[in-house]
């Protein structure tokens, strides 16, 4: 039995493979996603959607990163950190059933596993700033109990 954490780890690896190899998305899905979650349709659908949205949101995510990564060029960020951030932005924007805090916590954990010693705090800070901007610009669409932060303080 798989978990969403395992799906996120595999999708991060698939995003990395696609970025480095330039292979088609279909090839990546057929070699790195579908065989791993064989028979687990819910996880395959989640993985496919997360991978595709992660690729689709690249320009928008990079524009957000550019605003919130101070004194640093996006191209100079570690590739794993950049991909974790893109994937998290995709989740925040396109997965209305996942609370932003869950997305951030999962991204921080992925950064801890795949990034450097400083990656978790870096990813946390950048995603917190992006989340605040998405809220302020009304681009965060979350539905359901516990998915919307109704407090007036930011970062809670």
HELIX and SHEET records of a PDB file:
HELIX    1   1 UNK A    4  UNK A   21  1                                  18    
HELIX    2   2 UNK A   25  UNK A   28  1                                   4    
HELIX    3   3 UNK A   29  UNK A   33  3                                   5    
HELIX    4   4 UNK A   41  UNK A   56  1                                  16    
HELIX    5   5 UNK A   58  UNK A   68  1                                  11    
HELIX    6   6 UNK A   74  UNK A   76  5                                   3    
HELIX    7   7 UNK A   79  UNK A   94  1                                  16    
HELIX    8   8 UNK A  100  UNK A  114  1                                  15    
HELIX    9   9 UNK A  119  UNK A  136  1                                  18    
END                                                                             
